[in-house]
Amino acid sequence: MGLKDDIFEVLVGNIQPDNPGENFSFSDAAVDKVDVLAQGLTDAIVKWVQAQTFIITSLNATQVNVPVITPVGTGTAAKVTVKIDENSAAVDNPLSGAESMQSKVQLKRAIEV
């Protein structure tokens, strides 16, 4: 189920009577109204999340075969790991805290799950 379906189920559960009779059911018009409301709430939530800029608070990123220049010419470093932590400078990255605050993460496209 996706966000819209989850919202739809919550709304239906909220407006359904506490003790519905055996033959109780929502009219088609009522189901359509709840469906429209669920879609509207879904769109509003996605729009809000997409408008946010999130900050990376902790990150380890590893790259293999990094090009390097050595005294004897070009080569590759087998593996380079960069660490970022908002609370402190990482041992191998003294700019870690500052770089964390400059990072940005945004939702570009919502995927229905």
matplotlib code that plots the C-alpha trace (Angstrom):
import matplotlib.pyplot as plt

x = [0.0, 1.1, 0.7, -2.7, -4.0, -2.8, -4.4, -7.6, -7.8, -7.1, -9.9, -12.4, -11.5, -12.0, -15.4, -16.9, -19.4, -18.1, -20.7, -21.6, -24.5, -24.0, -25.2, -23.3, -21.3, -20.4, -22.2, -20.2, -20.3, -18.9, -16.1, -15.3, -15.1, -12.7, -10.6, -10.4, -9.4, -6.8, -5.3, -5.3, -3.5, -1.0, -0.3, 0.1, 2.5, 4.6, 4.7, 5.8, 8.5, 9.9, 10.1, 12.3, 16.1, 17.5, 21.1, 23.3, 24.2, 26.4, 27.9, 30.6, 31.3, 33.9, 35.3, 37.6, 40.3, 40.6, 43.1, 46.1, 49.4, 52.5, 56.2, 56.5, 53.4, 49.7, 48.2, 45.2, 44.5, 42.8, 40.1, 39.3, 36.6, 35.3, 33.5, 31.1, 29.6, 27.7, 28.9, 32.6, 35.6, 36.2, 39.7, 40.4, 38.3, 38.8, 36.1, 33.5, 31.2, 31.2, 30.7, 27.7, 26.0, 26.6, 25.1, 21.6, 19.2, 15.8, 13.1, 13.0, 10.2, 7.8, 7.5, 4.3, 4.9]
y = [0.0, 3.5, 6.8, 7.5, 4.1, 4.4, 7.8, 6.5, 3.6, 5.9, 8.3, 5.5, 3.9, 7.3, 8.2, 4.7, 4.2, 2.5, -0.3, -0.6, -2.9, -6.0, -4.2, -0.9, 0.5, 3.9, 5.2, 5.5, 9.3, 9.1, 6.7, 9.1, 12.1, 10.2, 9.1, 12.8, 13.9, 11.1, 12.2, 15.8, 15.0, 12.8, 15.6, 18.1, 15.8, 15.1, 18.8, 19.7, 17.0, 18.1, 21.7, 20.7, 20.8, 18.1, 18.2, 15.1, 14.5, 11.5, 9.9, 7.5, 7.5, 5.2, 5.4, 2.8, 3.3, 7.1, 8.7, 10.2, 11.8, 10.3, 11.3, 8.7, 9.7, 9.0, 6.1, 5.0, 4.8, 1.5, 3.0, 6.4, 6.9, 10.3, 10.8, 13.6, 14.1, 17.2, 17.0, 16.8, 16.7, 13.2, 12.0, 11.9, 15.0, 18.1, 20.0, 17.3, 19.4, 22.3, 20.1, 18.4, 21.8, 22.6, 19.3, 19.1, 16.2, 16.7, 14.3, 14.9, 12.4, 10.6, 6.9, 5.2, 2.1]
z = [0.0, -0.7, 1.2, -0.4, 0.4, 4.0, 4.4, 2.9, 5.3, 8.3, 7.2, 6.6, 10.0, 11.7, 10.2, 10.3, 13.2, 16.3, 15.9, 12.3, 11.4, 9.3, 6.2, 6.8, 3.9, 2.7, -0.4, -3.6, -3.2, 0.3, -0.8, -3.7, -1.2, 1.1, -1.9, -3.1, 0.4, 0.7, -2.7, -1.6, 1.7, -0.2, -2.6, 0.2, 2.2, -0.9, -1.8, 1.8, 1.8, -1.6, -0.3, 2.6, 2.6, 4.8, 6.2, 6.2, 9.9, 9.5, 6.3, 5.2, 1.5, -0.1, -3.6, -5.1, -7.6, -7.0, -9.5, -7.7, -8.8, -7.3, -7.6, -10.3, -12.3, -12.1, -10.3, -8.3, -4.6, -3.9, -1.6, -0.2, 2.5, 3.4, 6.7, 7.7, 11.1, 12.1, 15.7, 15.3, 12.9, 11.7, 12.2, 8.5, 7.6, 9.7, 7.8, 8.6, 10.8, 8.3, 5.3, 7.0, 7.4, 3.7, 2.5, 1.1, 0.5, -1.2, -2.4, -6.2, -7.0, -4.7, -5.4, -4.6, -2.4]

ax = plt.figure().add_subplot(projection="3d")
ax.plot(x, y, z, "-o")
ax.set_aspect("equal")
plt.show()
